[in-house]
Amino acid sequence: MACVLFFALMLWAVHGIAAESELTIDAAADNEIGVITVTGNAPAAWGRRKIVIMVCKPAQNKDIDFDSMDEAAFLQNVYTVREVMCEKDGSFSEQIALADGAVSGYYRIRAGASGVANNAENDKEVLFVDATTAEKVLAQVNAAQSAETLKTVLEGTAMPENLPNREILSLNLEDEIYSAHSLAFCEYLYAKRGKGYQKISDLQNMFPVCRALTDITFCGESEIKAKIEIYASLLDIDTECSEYRQNSDAIAKLVQGNAKDLIRYGTETAKFFRAMTAVAAINTADRTKVMQIAEKYAESLDITLGAEYEALDSYEVGKALVGKNFSTVQAVRDVLSARIEELTAEKKKNDSKGSSGGGSSGGGKGSGLGIDTPTPIAPIGQADSNPQQPAFSDVPQEHWAYESIAALTEKGVLGGMGDGQFLPDETVTREQLAKMLSVAFAITESSEVPFDDVQQSAWYAPYVEKVYAGGFVKGISGTEFGVGRPVNRQDFIVILYRILQNKNVVMKSAEPAFQDASEIADYAKDAVGAMAAIGVVKGTNEGNMEPKRTASRAEAAKLIYEAMQLAEKGMGVE
């Protein structure tokens, strides 16, 4: 009886109110939870009125005449009918849960103010795919043994539902890039599949990524740089790093020249673009910088700089990379590998002759700072305050940091950058600082780190593990240490403050008295005040501290040298 009454309600003709066509609706299906959500807006003149929503079953005649059908036909064609009250602004929303066993297909949605039988103008169709059908098609995708087979699956039809797989998967195979290069597109989808797409949404999310990769692969030479920058966020391409900004045109040419190799990177295509960035940067770097780039991008270049490399002078290793104009990653690896083998053989030959292996004090082991292994060093005595001849051509005895640089170089904490230069005005990066501090303060305890940008094979990894274990240097986030980033002055001082506290140097809180004290971050004020009070931190001639300016190599040497002296003597302020 209730069914008959409801059926009568649906067939009631509506007169005397605004045209039903003024009502707008939309619908969407969530296949994972089996819900169709219907939203809409009624004319404000209707006020708070009930809206009747009718959901028609799939595979029915779209032109069915609801006026003339009987109850049996109604039950055959209509899945459910709902009533929902409009809000004051005319908006409404209703979630309709589909029962277990609901068939896959296009459900037609109709809505009206009092009756919906003759209001077909704003009908919406929404595709619902039941879990069994979706899992069956996804299993076919994951079972494909080649890109060709995967393409056949995507363009096929699910039986017995007789729905196109592209619709079940909600993939736009009419996209212009897919249409023009469907097999190459599927090669990327196949490579990105890895161990399999766990959910249809995983495949859907990968579709625009593979579209971007296909577009880059086949676009013209004049377009590729723009394409890289358009897709940078989607493909995780770092277009903000200095290496990219300085070499963007060259990187674009390398990407195009190596596009055929992009597919072999599988799920790690972002690594390909980092590798191209590295090759372009190596091609333009001088001898003092080239190994810093090689070390920074070692993982992307598939280079392992192990113990043999650590025993060599990085400046001498880097000479082999300068001026080569590499066009592939493999060429970089081959030249670097051969150079390390050559220098290692020479070193072994010299060692066998009783040579001390000298001539490379400070070493320049990859970081450009030339810091040797972190063995405990002897206390700094009076002899260190009277260094002899200048160790570096660009740090004369009149230089304000000469004493510190010379003393730390003598103790193996610092080294040159090649060609007898120290480059005192260059900035210090976070991983370089980690190595300096590990050596200077004989930090030996280490622990695993949670940072994604610290690779275990990297030259700086053991030093980061040491300063992290002591709580002296933290990451810039929970998962990123900040490799390659410069250290600003206030952060440098906070780190030294923690180390001196660990060394039991007596310090007390004090307000920073610098002219720009208001610019010092709250987390750094106690450290800056205390370090200024014991004389480690001094201001500029204008009385400023310049907390956010990056620290130079000379400043790093000066601050570390003075902090080491205090730590060794246990001095501070009462």
BELJOCOR-V359607 format. One record per pair of residues at least 24 apart in sequence whose ideal C-beta (glycine too) atoms are under 6 Angstrom apart, sorted by the first residue. I is the first residue (numbers start at 1). J is the second residue. If there is no record, write none. Layout:
BEGIN
i=I j=J
i=I j=J
END
This chain:
BEGIN
i=7 j=71
i=7 j=74
i=10 j=117
i=11 j=117
i=12 j=115
i=14 j=114
i=14 j=115
i=17 j=113
i=18 j=43
i=18 j=45
i=20 j=112
i=20 j=119
i=21 j=121
i=25 j=111
i=25 j=122
i=25 j=124
i=27 j=109
i=27 j=124
i=27 j=126
i=29 j=126
i=29 j=128
i=31 j=129
i=34 j=98
i=35 j=95
i=35 j=97
i=36 j=96
i=36 j=126
i=37 j=95
i=38 j=94
i=38 j=109
i=39 j=93
i=40 j=92
i=41 j=90
i=41 j=91
i=42 j=86
i=42 j=90
i=44 j=90
i=48 j=86
i=49 j=86
i=49 j=113
i=50 j=83
i=50 j=85
i=51 j=84
i=51 j=86
i=51 j=92
i=51 j=111
i=52 j=83
i=52 j=112
i=52 j=116
i=53 j=82
i=53 j=94
i=53 j=111
i=54 j=78
i=54 j=81
i=54 j=110
i=54 j=116
i=55 j=79
i=55 j=80
i=55 j=107
i=55 j=109
i=56 j=108
i=58 j=105
i=58 j=106
i=58 j=107
i=59 j=105
i=66 j=117
i=67 j=117
i=104 j=129
i=104 j=130
i=104 j=133
i=104 j=161
i=127 j=167
i=129 j=168
i=133 j=158
i=133 j=161
i=134 j=200
i=137 j=165
i=137 j=168
i=138 j=200
i=142 j=196
i=147 j=186
i=147 j=187
i=147 j=190
i=150 j=186
i=150 j=190
i=151 j=182
i=151 j=186
i=169 j=200
i=170 j=204
i=171 j=207
i=177 j=211
i=177 j=214
i=177 j=215
i=181 j=214
i=181 j=218
i=184 j=214
i=185 j=210
i=185 j=214
i=187 j=263
i=188 j=213
i=191 j=263
i=191 j=266
i=192 j=267
i=194 j=267
i=217 j=259
i=224 j=252
i=224 j=256
i=225 j=252
i=236 j=270
i=237 j=273
i=243 j=277
i=243 j=281
i=244 j=277
i=247 j=280
i=247 j=281
i=250 j=280
i=251 j=276
i=251 j=277
i=251 j=280
i=254 j=279
i=254 j=280
i=271 j=300
i=274 j=300
i=275 j=300
i=275 j=301
i=275 j=329
i=279 j=326
i=279 j=332
i=282 j=321
i=283 j=325
i=283 j=326
i=287 j=318
i=287 j=319
i=287 j=322
i=287 j=418
i=288 j=417
i=288 j=418
i=290 j=318
i=290 j=321
i=290 j=322
i=291 j=318
i=291 j=366
i=292 j=368
i=295 j=366
i=295 j=459
i=296 j=484
i=299 j=455
i=301 j=329
i=304 j=457
i=305 j=459
i=308 j=340
i=308 j=344
i=309 j=340
i=310 j=365
i=312 j=343
i=313 j=360
i=313 j=364
i=314 j=364
i=314 j=365
i=314 j=366
i=315 j=364
i=315 j=418
i=362 j=415
i=363 j=415
i=364 j=415
i=366 j=459
i=367 j=432
i=367 j=435
i=368 j=417
i=369 j=432
i=370 j=415
i=370 j=416
i=371 j=435
i=371 j=436
i=371 j=439
i=372 j=412
i=374 j=438
i=374 j=439
i=376 j=442
i=377 j=411
i=379 j=568
i=380 j=565
i=392 j=416
i=392 j=421
i=392 j=422
i=393 j=420
i=393 j=421
i=394 j=421
i=394 j=422
i=395 j=422
i=395 j=424
i=401 j=554
i=401 j=557
i=401 j=558
i=404 j=557
i=404 j=558
i=404 j=561
i=405 j=557
i=407 j=561
i=408 j=557
i=408 j=561
i=413 j=439
i=413 j=440
i=424 j=553
i=424 j=554
i=425 j=552
i=426 j=553
i=427 j=486
i=427 j=550
i=428 j=487
i=428 j=551
i=428 j=553
i=428 j=556
i=429 j=484
i=429 j=486
i=430 j=482
i=430 j=485
i=430 j=487
i=431 j=460
i=431 j=483
i=433 j=487
i=434 j=463
i=434 j=464
i=434 j=467
i=434 j=473
i=435 j=463
i=437 j=467
i=438 j=463
i=438 j=466
i=440 j=560
i=440 j=564
i=441 j=499
i=443 j=470
i=445 j=469
i=451 j=475
i=451 j=480
i=451 j=481
i=452 j=479
i=453 j=480
i=453 j=481
i=453 j=483
i=454 j=481
i=472 j=498
i=472 j=499
i=486 j=550
i=487 j=551
i=488 j=548
i=488 j=550
i=489 j=546
i=489 j=547
i=489 j=549
i=489 j=551
i=490 j=520
i=490 j=524
i=490 j=547
i=492 j=551
i=493 j=527
i=493 j=528
i=493 j=531
i=493 j=537
i=494 j=524
i=494 j=527
i=496 j=563
i=497 j=527
i=497 j=531
i=500 j=563
i=503 j=567
i=505 j=566
i=505 j=567
i=505 j=572
i=506 j=572
i=507 j=534
i=507 j=572
i=514 j=539
i=514 j=544
i=514 j=545
i=515 j=543
i=515 j=544
i=516 j=544
i=516 j=545
i=519 j=547
i=520 j=547
i=533 j=573
i=534 j=572
i=534 j=573
i=536 j=562
i=536 j=563
END
